[in-house]
Amino acid sequence: MIPRAARAGYRNVAVDALRAVALIGIMMNHIFGAEMASLVWWDTHAIGFALLIGAGAAFAVPASGADRAKPVARAWLRASVLVAAGFFLESVPNGGVAVILVRLAVITALVAVIALARTGLLPWVAALLLATTPQLAWHLQTLHPELFSKAVGWSSATDPGAWMRMLWAPYHPALLWLGVAVIGLWVVRRFDLSRVRDLGIVAALGALLSGGAYAFSVFAWGRWGAPAGSDLKTLAVGDFATLTQDWRWLLGVGAYLPSTPSLVFSSGIVLIAMAAVSLLCLARPVALALKPLAIIGGMTLSAYFLHVLLEGRIALWTAAGQLPNGAEVPTGWANFGSQVAILFVFLWLWHLLPGRLGKGPLEWLSRLVANTIVR
């Protein structure tokens, strides 16, 4: 029997609420940088996005049935819209934000194909990806740095070096995060997030992954030594200046560190959070209370798009020294609070629009393109 949460078209309040929480974490990371307000997130907000893309694939692509090719084709078309949106954001004022929409689009497209595999194979696919892609990425960057370029915007669409960076480079690497997405796909396919027993297993799995990865990192760095700069502050801000000079980074755990232990550690934390929020949502009052957050979570791509545009405007106003009306440019918590208020009010009002249009502007556009071409 297919878990209720994995049936096509089903919306899970806990999963959507976690998407909104991941978005808030990304916003705090952009606004506060290396301050404590964003460091507490480690990299789980970003890894959470990847894992929840896999969960979304479980909702979109049926686990069985004769006609599963169409959902995959639609996923690729939706991903193409995200690619265009990502290149657009890289081409306009964005406050220096490292735009990740193109990476998320790649993950969306590839995990949809992997969703065609039998559920029992998915853990092995995830393990293979998580075990091999960090090693391959490290060797590519170490032995062939000339393959990578820093081009952004529309010009990067036809730049092989830019695609190598987006697929393999240390920060937000799409192919390394693909294994994380497959974990999300498998968990939603395999376990019923509305059953306490299954949620306990998911939480235990998350604890096993996180605890095992951290223990391995402590053992490995104790056995072979830690690389230079592996102090807590460096690990918290994702600064690994000697990454391609020291293979021992591949053994460690750190925020945004593209290593197998680090990816497994953060994936486990996200699974624990998924189980905890899902358990809380079994109580109807909690589910109702989280519904507004879940509605925003169903439109996180639009929210992310608008947030980056806001960051661009704020950067321009900061350079000018004031807002258009002459007021002081908000910073810190004032900036964060104003952006959250603008996004949540706008998207909540958008949600009131009828039909598919109310699912979010970018989500609506991507679905319109996909459903128009693939019927």
MOTA-V365157 format. One record per backbone hydrogen bond with DSSP energy under -0.5 kcal/mol. NH is the residue of the N-H (numbers start at 1). CO is the residue of the C=O. Records with the same first field share a line. If there is no record, write none. Layout:
NH->CO ; CO
This chain:
3->189
6->3
7->4
9->59
10->7
13->11
16->12
17->13
18->14
19->15
20->16
21->17
22->18
23->19
24->20
25->21
26->22
27->23
28->24
29->25
30->26
31->27
32->28
33->29
35->32
38->35
39->35
40->36
41->38
42->39
44->41
47->43
48->44
49->45
50->46
51->47
52->48
53->49
54->50
55->51
56->52
57->53
58->54
59->55
60->56
61->57
62->60
68->66
72->68
73->69
74->70
75->71
76->72
77->73
78->74
79->75
80->76
81->77
82->78
83->79
84->80
85->81
86->82
87->83
88->84
89->85
90->86
91->87 ; 88
92->88 ; 89
97->94
99->97
104->100
105->101
106->102
107->103
108->104
109->105
110->106
111->107
112->108
113->109
114->110
115->111
116->113
117->114
121->118
122->118 ; 119
123->119
124->121
125->121
126->122
127->123
128->124
129->125
130->126
131->127
132->128
133->129
136->132
137->133
138->134
139->135
140->136
141->137
142->138
143->139
144->140
147->144
148->145
149->161
156->153
157->154
158->155
159->156
160->158
162->159
163->159
164->160
165->161
166->162
167->163
168->164
169->164 ; 165
172->170
174->166 ; 172
175->167
176->167
177->173
178->174
179->175 ; 176
181->177
182->178
183->179
184->180
185->181
186->182
187->183
188->184
189->185
190->186
191->187
193->191
195->192
199->195
200->196
201->197
202->198
203->199
204->200
205->201
206->202
207->203
208->204
209->205
210->206
211->207
212->208
213->209
214->210
215->211
216->212
217->213
218->214
219->215
220->216
221->217
222->218
223->219
224->220
225->221
230->227
235->231
236->232
237->233
238->234
239->234
240->238
243->240
245->242
246->242 ; 243
249->246
250->247
251->248
252->249
255->235
257->254
259->257
261->250
262->252
263->259
264->260
265->261
266->262
267->263
268->264
269->265
270->266
271->267
272->268
273->269
274->270
275->271
276->272
277->273
278->274
279->275
280->276
281->277
282->278 ; 279
283->280
284->282
286->283
287->283
288->284
289->285
290->286
291->287 ; 288
294->290
295->291
296->292
297->293
298->294
299->296
300->297
303->299
304->300
305->301
306->302
307->303
308->304
309->305
310->306
311->307
312->308
313->309
314->310
315->311
316->312
317->313
318->314
319->315
320->316
321->317
322->317
323->327
326->323
334->331
335->331
336->332
337->333
338->334
339->335
340->336
341->337
342->338
343->339
344->340
345->341
346->342
347->343
348->344
349->345
350->346
351->347
352->348 ; 349
353->350
357->354
358->355
359->356
360->357
364->360
365->361
366->362
367->363
368->364
369->365
370->366
371->367
372->368
373->369
374->370
375->373
